[in-house]
């Protein structure tokens, strides 16, 4: 494998996650549900997506909400934590946040493309401080890709949990970055 470039792109991301990676729609989306009233209740600015911090504050009040509103709240939290992997102080992209208020728009949106683009932007904007840095987005997809692509890492540090499972769920493990870097260096 020495000297061979390893590619991580949209196709690999789609293969690992199984998410829709079709092109993102260019038209603005406006749900029928009154998302502005919902955002004011949280409180979140009505022209921006919520921050995880704002959603966390809504955990107490959401207990009294009807199921439909709790579902919206849960989907917004899923976008923030799972799909975009945002810092608690960062906002969910507004166009994405509005889609949780429409079941069909939520089902058909190419979330894989949105998540991949967020991950790539995060990597491009890396500004290491000292010896550490934070990658936003589905960073665990990079781990699953590395385990599948760089055989040494998977063999030494990955635990095959379910061999016949989709790649994202196949691996388990808790290796540190230093150990993984040394395995890559040895593989060169």
Rosetta constraint file for C-alpha pairs under 8 A:
AtomPair CA 1 CA 187 HARMONIC 7.16 0.50
AtomPair CA 1 CA 188 HARMONIC 6.92 0.50
AtomPair CA 2 CA 187 HARMONIC 6.63 0.50
AtomPair CA 2 CA 188 HARMONIC 4.40 0.50
AtomPair CA 3 CA 188 HARMONIC 7.06 0.50
AtomPair CA 6 CA 149 HARMONIC 7.39 0.50
AtomPair CA 8 CA 12 HARMONIC 5.92 0.50
AtomPair CA 8 CA 13 HARMONIC 7.38 0.50
AtomPair CA 8 CA 145 HARMONIC 7.65 0.50
AtomPair CA 9 CA 13 HARMONIC 6.23 0.50
AtomPair CA 10 CA 14 HARMONIC 6.10 0.50
AtomPair CA 10 CA 21 HARMONIC 7.39 0.50
AtomPair CA 10 CA 113 HARMONIC 7.43 0.50
AtomPair CA 10 CA 116 HARMONIC 6.72 0.50
AtomPair CA 11 CA 15 HARMONIC 6.11 0.50
AtomPair CA 12 CA 16 HARMONIC 6.16 0.50
AtomPair CA 12 CA 145 HARMONIC 7.52 0.50
AtomPair CA 13 CA 17 HARMONIC 6.10 0.50
AtomPair CA 13 CA 18 HARMONIC 7.97 0.50
AtomPair CA 13 CA 112 HARMONIC 7.62 0.50
AtomPair CA 13 CA 116 HARMONIC 6.87 0.50
AtomPair CA 13 CA 141 HARMONIC 7.01 0.50
AtomPair CA 14 CA 18 HARMONIC 5.17 0.50
AtomPair CA 14 CA 19 HARMONIC 5.62 0.50
AtomPair CA 14 CA 20 HARMONIC 6.95 0.50
AtomPair CA 14 CA 21 HARMONIC 6.36 0.50
AtomPair CA 14 CA 112 HARMONIC 6.59 0.50
AtomPair CA 15 CA 167 HARMONIC 7.82 0.50
AtomPair CA 16 CA 141 HARMONIC 6.84 0.50
AtomPair CA 16 CA 144 HARMONIC 7.41 0.50
AtomPair CA 16 CA 145 HARMONIC 7.24 0.50
AtomPair CA 16 CA 166 HARMONIC 6.93 0.50
AtomPair CA 16 CA 167 HARMONIC 5.33 0.50
AtomPair CA 16 CA 168 HARMONIC 5.20 0.50
AtomPair CA 17 CA 112 HARMONIC 7.56 0.50
AtomPair CA 17 CA 141 HARMONIC 7.38 0.50
AtomPair CA 17 CA 166 HARMONIC 7.95 0.50
AtomPair CA 17 CA 167 HARMONIC 7.73 0.50
AtomPair CA 17 CA 168 HARMONIC 6.03 0.50
AtomPair CA 18 CA 112 HARMONIC 7.86 0.50
AtomPair CA 19 CA 110 HARMONIC 7.34 0.50
AtomPair CA 19 CA 111 HARMONIC 6.47 0.50
AtomPair CA 19 CA 112 HARMONIC 4.59 0.50
AtomPair CA 19 CA 113 HARMONIC 7.98 0.50
AtomPair CA 20 CA 109 HARMONIC 7.62 0.50
AtomPair CA 20 CA 110 HARMONIC 4.73 0.50
AtomPair CA 20 CA 111 HARMONIC 6.01 0.50
AtomPair CA 20 CA 112 HARMONIC 4.97 0.50
AtomPair CA 20 CA 113 HARMONIC 6.81 0.50
AtomPair CA 21 CA 110 HARMONIC 5.19 0.50
AtomPair CA 21 CA 111 HARMONIC 6.77 0.50
AtomPair CA 21 CA 112 HARMONIC 4.69 0.50
AtomPair CA 21 CA 113 HARMONIC 4.28 0.50
AtomPair CA 21 CA 114 HARMONIC 7.78 0.50
AtomPair CA 22 CA 110 HARMONIC 5.50 0.50
AtomPair CA 22 CA 112 HARMONIC 7.96 0.50
AtomPair CA 22 CA 113 HARMONIC 6.53 0.50
AtomPair CA 23 CA 110 HARMONIC 6.93 0.50
AtomPair CA 23 CA 113 HARMONIC 6.90 0.50
AtomPair CA 24 CA 109 HARMONIC 7.56 0.50
AtomPair CA 24 CA 110 HARMONIC 6.25 0.50
AtomPair CA 24 CA 113 HARMONIC 6.93 0.50
AtomPair CA 24 CA 114 HARMONIC 7.31 0.50
AtomPair CA 28 CA 95 HARMONIC 7.25 0.50
AtomPair CA 29 CA 95 HARMONIC 6.70 0.50
AtomPair CA 29 CA 98 HARMONIC 7.41 0.50
AtomPair CA 29 CA 99 HARMONIC 7.45 0.50
AtomPair CA 30 CA 98 HARMONIC 7.06 0.50
AtomPair CA 31 CA 35 HARMONIC 7.66 0.50
AtomPair CA 31 CA 98 HARMONIC 6.65 0.50
AtomPair CA 31 CA 99 HARMONIC 6.86 0.50
AtomPair CA 31 CA 101 HARMONIC 6.15 0.50
AtomPair CA 31 CA 102 HARMONIC 5.87 0.50
AtomPair CA 32 CA 101 HARMONIC 7.74 0.50
AtomPair CA 32 CA 102 HARMONIC 7.32 0.50
AtomPair CA 33 CA 101 HARMONIC 6.00 0.50
AtomPair CA 33 CA 102 HARMONIC 7.26 0.50
AtomPair CA 34 CA 38 HARMONIC 6.77 0.50
AtomPair CA 35 CA 39 HARMONIC 6.04 0.50
AtomPair CA 35 CA 46 HARMONIC 7.91 0.50
AtomPair CA 35 CA 98 HARMONIC 6.99 0.50
AtomPair CA 35 CA 101 HARMONIC 6.77 0.50
AtomPair CA 36 CA 40 HARMONIC 6.10 0.50
AtomPair CA 36 CA 46 HARMONIC 5.15 0.50
AtomPair CA 37 CA 41 HARMONIC 6.24 0.50
AtomPair CA 38 CA 42 HARMONIC 6.65 0.50
AtomPair CA 39 CA 43 HARMONIC 5.61 0.50
AtomPair CA 39 CA 44 HARMONIC 4.82 0.50
AtomPair CA 39 CA 45 HARMONIC 6.62 0.50
AtomPair CA 39 CA 46 HARMONIC 5.86 0.50
AtomPair CA 39 CA 50 HARMONIC 7.80 0.50
AtomPair CA 40 CA 44 HARMONIC 5.60 0.50
AtomPair CA 40 CA 45 HARMONIC 6.82 0.50
AtomPair CA 40 CA 46 HARMONIC 6.66 0.50
AtomPair CA 42 CA 54 HARMONIC 6.91 0.50
AtomPair CA 42 CA 55 HARMONIC 7.23 0.50
AtomPair CA 42 CA 57 HARMONIC 7.70 0.50
AtomPair CA 42 CA 58 HARMONIC 5.72 0.50
AtomPair CA 43 CA 54 HARMONIC 7.14 0.50
AtomPair CA 44 CA 48 HARMONIC 7.42 0.50
AtomPair CA 44 CA 49 HARMONIC 7.45 0.50
AtomPair CA 44 CA 50 HARMONIC 5.74 0.50
AtomPair CA 44 CA 54 HARMONIC 6.91 0.50
AtomPair CA 45 CA 49 HARMONIC 7.55 0.50
AtomPair CA 45 CA 50 HARMONIC 7.59 0.50
AtomPair CA 47 CA 94 HARMONIC 7.13 0.50
AtomPair CA 48 CA 91 HARMONIC 7.31 0.50
AtomPair CA 48 CA 92 HARMONIC 7.78 0.50
AtomPair CA 48 CA 93 HARMONIC 7.24 0.50
AtomPair CA 48 CA 94 HARMONIC 5.04 0.50
AtomPair CA 49 CA 91 HARMONIC 5.41 0.50
AtomPair CA 49 CA 92 HARMONIC 4.70 0.50
AtomPair CA 49 CA 93 HARMONIC 5.53 0.50
AtomPair CA 49 CA 94 HARMONIC 4.34 0.50
AtomPair CA 49 CA 95 HARMONIC 7.84 0.50
AtomPair CA 49 CA 96 HARMONIC 7.88 0.50
AtomPair CA 49 CA 97 HARMONIC 5.48 0.50
AtomPair CA 49 CA 98 HARMONIC 7.77 0.50
AtomPair CA 50 CA 54 HARMONIC 6.27 0.50
AtomPair CA 50 CA 55 HARMONIC 6.84 0.50
AtomPair CA 50 CA 76 HARMONIC 7.80 0.50
AtomPair CA 50 CA 91 HARMONIC 5.25 0.50
AtomPair CA 50 CA 92 HARMONIC 5.74 0.50
AtomPair CA 50 CA 97 HARMONIC 7.64 0.50
AtomPair CA 51 CA 55 HARMONIC 6.40 0.50
AtomPair CA 51 CA 80 HARMONIC 7.42 0.50
AtomPair CA 51 CA 88 HARMONIC 6.15 0.50
AtomPair CA 51 CA 89 HARMONIC 5.76 0.50
AtomPair CA 51 CA 90 HARMONIC 5.46 0.50
AtomPair CA 51 CA 91 HARMONIC 4.38 0.50
AtomPair CA 51 CA 92 HARMONIC 6.34 0.50
AtomPair CA 52 CA 56 HARMONIC 5.98 0.50
AtomPair CA 52 CA 77 HARMONIC 6.83 0.50
AtomPair CA 52 CA 80 HARMONIC 6.24 0.50
AtomPair CA 52 CA 81 HARMONIC 7.67 0.50
AtomPair CA 52 CA 86 HARMONIC 7.85 0.50
AtomPair CA 52 CA 87 HARMONIC 7.68 0.50
AtomPair CA 52 CA 88 HARMONIC 4.70 0.50
AtomPair CA 52 CA 89 HARMONIC 6.64 0.50
AtomPair CA 52 CA 90 HARMONIC 7.32 0.50
AtomPair CA 52 CA 91 HARMONIC 7.39 0.50
AtomPair CA 53 CA 57 HARMONIC 6.41 0.50
AtomPair CA 53 CA 88 HARMONIC 5.40 0.50
AtomPair CA 53 CA 89 HARMONIC 6.32 0.50
AtomPair CA 54 CA 58 HARMONIC 6.49 0.50
AtomPair CA 55 CA 59 HARMONIC 6.71 0.50
AtomPair CA 55 CA 73 HARMONIC 7.51 0.50
AtomPair CA 55 CA 76 HARMONIC 7.93 0.50
AtomPair CA 55 CA 77 HARMONIC 6.73 0.50
AtomPair CA 58 CA 62 HARMONIC 5.98 0.50
AtomPair CA 59 CA 63 HARMONIC 7.10 0.50
AtomPair CA 61 CA 65 HARMONIC 7.31 0.50
AtomPair CA 62 CA 69 HARMONIC 7.79 0.50
AtomPair CA 62 CA 70 HARMONIC 6.18 0.50
AtomPair CA 62 CA 73 HARMONIC 7.73 0.50
AtomPair CA 63 CA 70 HARMONIC 7.78 0.50
AtomPair CA 65 CA 69 HARMONIC 5.98 0.50
AtomPair CA 65 CA 70 HARMONIC 6.11 0.50
AtomPair CA 66 CA 70 HARMONIC 6.41 0.50
AtomPair CA 67 CA 71 HARMONIC 6.04 0.50
AtomPair CA 68 CA 72 HARMONIC 6.48 0.50
AtomPair CA 69 CA 73 HARMONIC 6.19 0.50
AtomPair CA 70 CA 74 HARMONIC 6.05 0.50
AtomPair CA 71 CA 75 HARMONIC 6.11 0.50
AtomPair CA 72 CA 76 HARMONIC 6.17 0.50
AtomPair CA 72 CA 100 HARMONIC 5.84 0.50
AtomPair CA 72 CA 101 HARMONIC 6.31 0.50
AtomPair CA 73 CA 77 HARMONIC 6.28 0.50
AtomPair CA 74 CA 78 HARMONIC 6.13 0.50
AtomPair CA 75 CA 79 HARMONIC 6.18 0.50
AtomPair CA 75 CA 100 HARMONIC 6.25 0.50
AtomPair CA 76 CA 80 HARMONIC 6.30 0.50
AtomPair CA 76 CA 97 HARMONIC 6.44 0.50
AtomPair CA 76 CA 100 HARMONIC 6.87 0.50
AtomPair CA 77 CA 81 HARMONIC 6.09 0.50
AtomPair CA 77 CA 82 HARMONIC 7.90 0.50
AtomPair CA 78 CA 82 HARMONIC 5.10 0.50
AtomPair CA 78 CA 83 HARMONIC 6.57 0.50
AtomPair CA 79 CA 83 HARMONIC 4.77 0.50
AtomPair CA 79 CA 84 HARMONIC 5.89 0.50
AtomPair CA 79 CA 85 HARMONIC 7.72 0.50
AtomPair CA 79 CA 92 HARMONIC 7.12 0.50
AtomPair CA 79 CA 97 HARMONIC 7.78 0.50
AtomPair CA 80 CA 84 HARMONIC 5.44 0.50
AtomPair CA 80 CA 85 HARMONIC 5.81 0.50
AtomPair CA 80 CA 86 HARMONIC 5.63 0.50
AtomPair CA 80 CA 91 HARMONIC 7.79 0.50
AtomPair CA 80 CA 92 HARMONIC 5.95 0.50
AtomPair CA 81 CA 85 HARMONIC 4.58 0.50
AtomPair CA 81 CA 86 HARMONIC 6.11 0.50
AtomPair CA 82 CA 137 HARMONIC 7.78 0.50
AtomPair CA 82 CA 138 HARMONIC 7.03 0.50
AtomPair CA 83 CA 111 HARMONIC 7.72 0.50
AtomPair CA 83 CA 115 HARMONIC 5.72 0.50
AtomPair CA 83 CA 137 HARMONIC 6.49 0.50
AtomPair CA 83 CA 138 HARMONIC 6.33 0.50
AtomPair CA 84 CA 92 HARMONIC 7.52 0.50
AtomPair CA 84 CA 115 HARMONIC 5.78 0.50
AtomPair CA 84 CA 118 HARMONIC 6.41 0.50
AtomPair CA 84 CA 119 HARMONIC 7.59 0.50
AtomPair CA 84 CA 136 HARMONIC 6.83 0.50
AtomPair CA 84 CA 137 HARMONIC 4.42 0.50
AtomPair CA 84 CA 138 HARMONIC 6.53 0.50
AtomPair CA 85 CA 136 HARMONIC 5.17 0.50
AtomPair CA 85 CA 137 HARMONIC 4.12 0.50
AtomPair CA 85 CA 138 HARMONIC 5.98 0.50
AtomPair CA 85 CA 139 HARMONIC 7.88 0.50
AtomPair CA 86 CA 90 HARMONIC 5.94 0.50
AtomPair CA 86 CA 91 HARMONIC 7.59 0.50
AtomPair CA 86 CA 92 HARMONIC 7.70 0.50
AtomPair CA 86 CA 136 HARMONIC 5.55 0.50
AtomPair CA 86 CA 137 HARMONIC 6.42 0.50
AtomPair CA 87 CA 136 HARMONIC 7.12 0.50
AtomPair CA 92 CA 96 HARMONIC 7.06 0.50
AtomPair CA 92 CA 97 HARMONIC 6.21 0.50
AtomPair CA 93 CA 97 HARMONIC 6.20 0.50
AtomPair CA 94 CA 98 HARMONIC 6.28 0.50
AtomPair CA 95 CA 99 HARMONIC 6.83 0.50
AtomPair CA 96 CA 100 HARMONIC 7.48 0.50
AtomPair CA 98 CA 102 HARMONIC 7.89 0.50
AtomPair CA 99 CA 103 HARMONIC 7.76 0.50
AtomPair CA 99 CA 105 HARMONIC 5.64 0.50
AtomPair CA 99 CA 106 HARMONIC 5.38 0.50
AtomPair CA 100 CA 105 HARMONIC 7.52 0.50
AtomPair CA 100 CA 106 HARMONIC 5.62 0.50
AtomPair CA 101 CA 106 HARMONIC 7.81 0.50
AtomPair CA 102 CA 106 HARMONIC 6.10 0.50
AtomPair CA 103 CA 107 HARMONIC 6.22 0.50
AtomPair CA 104 CA 108 HARMONIC 6.18 0.50
AtomPair CA 105 CA 109 HARMONIC 5.88 0.50
AtomPair CA 110 CA 114 HARMONIC 6.58 0.50
AtomPair CA 111 CA 115 HARMONIC 6.00 0.50
AtomPair CA 112 CA 116 HARMONIC 6.00 0.50
AtomPair CA 113 CA 117 HARMONIC 6.06 0.50
AtomPair CA 114 CA 118 HARMONIC 6.21 0.50
AtomPair CA 115 CA 119 HARMONIC 6.22 0.50
AtomPair CA 115 CA 137 HARMONIC 6.46 0.50
AtomPair CA 115 CA 138 HARMONIC 6.80 0.50
AtomPair CA 116 CA 120 HARMONIC 6.19 0.50
AtomPair CA 116 CA 137 HARMONIC 7.69 0.50
AtomPair CA 116 CA 138 HARMONIC 7.65 0.50
AtomPair CA 117 CA 121 HARMONIC 6.09 0.50
AtomPair CA 118 CA 122 HARMONIC 6.14 0.50
AtomPair CA 118 CA 136 HARMONIC 7.46 0.50
AtomPair CA 118 CA 137 HARMONIC 5.85 0.50
AtomPair CA 119 CA 123 HARMONIC 6.28 0.50
AtomPair CA 119 CA 135 HARMONIC 7.37 0.50
AtomPair CA 119 CA 136 HARMONIC 6.11 0.50
AtomPair CA 119 CA 137 HARMONIC 4.59 0.50
AtomPair CA 119 CA 138 HARMONIC 6.34 0.50
AtomPair CA 119 CA 139 HARMONIC 7.11 0.50
AtomPair CA 120 CA 124 HARMONIC 6.15 0.50
AtomPair CA 121 CA 125 HARMONIC 6.14 0.50
AtomPair CA 122 CA 126 HARMONIC 6.36 0.50
AtomPair CA 122 CA 135 HARMONIC 5.79 0.50
AtomPair CA 122 CA 136 HARMONIC 5.59 0.50
AtomPair CA 122 CA 137 HARMONIC 7.18 0.50
AtomPair CA 123 CA 135 HARMONIC 6.22 0.50
AtomPair CA 123 CA 136 HARMONIC 7.88 0.50
AtomPair CA 126 CA 133 HARMONIC 7.05 0.50
AtomPair CA 126 CA 134 HARMONIC 7.52 0.50
AtomPair CA 126 CA 135 HARMONIC 7.32 0.50
AtomPair CA 127 CA 133 HARMONIC 7.04 0.50
AtomPair CA 128 CA 132 HARMONIC 5.93 0.50
AtomPair CA 128 CA 133 HARMONIC 4.91 0.50
AtomPair CA 129 CA 133 HARMONIC 6.27 0.50
AtomPair CA 135 CA 139 HARMONIC 6.51 0.50
AtomPair CA 138 CA 142 HARMONIC 7.58 0.50
AtomPair CA 139 CA 143 HARMONIC 6.89 0.50
AtomPair CA 140 CA 144 HARMONIC 6.31 0.50
AtomPair CA 141 CA 145 HARMONIC 6.02 0.50
AtomPair CA 141 CA 168 HARMONIC 6.71 0.50
AtomPair CA 142 CA 146 HARMONIC 6.00 0.50
AtomPair CA 143 CA 147 HARMONIC 6.21 0.50
AtomPair CA 144 CA 148 HARMONIC 6.33 0.50
AtomPair CA 144 CA 167 HARMONIC 6.76 0.50
AtomPair CA 144 CA 168 HARMONIC 5.73 0.50
AtomPair CA 144 CA 171 HARMONIC 6.74 0.50
AtomPair CA 145 CA 149 HARMONIC 5.79 0.50
AtomPair CA 146 CA 150 HARMONIC 5.33 0.50
AtomPair CA 146 CA 151 HARMONIC 7.99 0.50
AtomPair CA 146 CA 153 HARMONIC 7.05 0.50
AtomPair CA 146 CA 154 HARMONIC 7.45 0.50
AtomPair CA 147 CA 151 HARMONIC 6.40 0.50
AtomPair CA 147 CA 152 HARMONIC 7.92 0.50
AtomPair CA 147 CA 153 HARMONIC 5.52 0.50
AtomPair CA 147 CA 154 HARMONIC 4.14 0.50
AtomPair CA 147 CA 155 HARMONIC 7.88 0.50
AtomPair CA 147 CA 158 HARMONIC 6.64 0.50
AtomPair CA 147 CA 171 HARMONIC 7.62 0.50
AtomPair CA 148 CA 154 HARMONIC 6.40 0.50
AtomPair CA 148 CA 167 HARMONIC 7.82 0.50
AtomPair CA 150 CA 154 HARMONIC 6.79 0.50
AtomPair CA 150 CA 184 HARMONIC 7.62 0.50
AtomPair CA 151 CA 155 HARMONIC 6.03 0.50
AtomPair CA 152 CA 156 HARMONIC 5.97 0.50
AtomPair CA 152 CA 183 HARMONIC 6.32 0.50
AtomPair CA 152 CA 184 HARMONIC 7.22 0.50
AtomPair CA 152 CA 187 HARMONIC 6.68 0.50
AtomPair CA 153 CA 157 HARMONIC 5.57 0.50
AtomPair CA 153 CA 158 HARMONIC 6.73 0.50
AtomPair CA 153 CA 180 HARMONIC 6.32 0.50
AtomPair CA 153 CA 183 HARMONIC 6.15 0.50
AtomPair CA 153 CA 184 HARMONIC 7.20 0.50
AtomPair CA 154 CA 158 HARMONIC 4.53 0.50
AtomPair CA 154 CA 159 HARMONIC 7.52 0.50
AtomPair CA 155 CA 159 HARMONIC 7.97 0.50
AtomPair CA 157 CA 173 HARMONIC 6.51 0.50
AtomPair CA 157 CA 174 HARMONIC 7.79 0.50
AtomPair CA 157 CA 175 HARMONIC 6.23 0.50
AtomPair CA 157 CA 180 HARMONIC 7.76 0.50
AtomPair CA 158 CA 171 HARMONIC 5.90 0.50
AtomPair CA 158 CA 172 HARMONIC 5.86 0.50
AtomPair CA 158 CA 173 HARMONIC 5.22 0.50
AtomPair CA 159 CA 171 HARMONIC 5.57 0.50
AtomPair CA 159 CA 172 HARMONIC 4.99 0.50
AtomPair CA 159 CA 173 HARMONIC 5.69 0.50
AtomPair CA 160 CA 170 HARMONIC 5.76 0.50
AtomPair CA 160 CA 171 HARMONIC 4.89 0.50
AtomPair CA 160 CA 172 HARMONIC 6.36 0.50
AtomPair CA 161 CA 169 HARMONIC 7.62 0.50
AtomPair CA 161 CA 170 HARMONIC 5.39 0.50
AtomPair CA 161 CA 171 HARMONIC 5.55 0.50
AtomPair CA 161 CA 172 HARMONIC 6.06 0.50
AtomPair CA 162 CA 169 HARMONIC 7.24 0.50
AtomPair CA 162 CA 170 HARMONIC 4.94 0.50
AtomPair CA 162 CA 171 HARMONIC 7.36 0.50
AtomPair CA 163 CA 170 HARMONIC 5.83 0.50
AtomPair CA 164 CA 170 HARMONIC 7.38 0.50
AtomPair CA 165 CA 169 HARMONIC 6.13 0.50
AtomPair CA 165 CA 170 HARMONIC 5.36 0.50
AtomPair CA 166 CA 170 HARMONIC 6.11 0.50
AtomPair CA 167 CA 171 HARMONIC 7.20 0.50
AtomPair CA 175 CA 179 HARMONIC 6.56 0.50
AtomPair CA 175 CA 180 HARMONIC 6.95 0.50
AtomPair CA 176 CA 180 HARMONIC 6.52 0.50
AtomPair CA 177 CA 181 HARMONIC 6.06 0.50
AtomPair CA 178 CA 182 HARMONIC 6.26 0.50
AtomPair CA 179 CA 183 HARMONIC 6.39 0.50
AtomPair CA 180 CA 184 HARMONIC 6.34 0.50
AtomPair CA 181 CA 185 HARMONIC 6.23 0.50
AtomPair CA 182 CA 186 HARMONIC 6.20 0.50
AtomPair CA 183 CA 187 HARMONIC 6.20 0.50
AtomPair CA 184 CA 188 HARMONIC 6.54 0.50
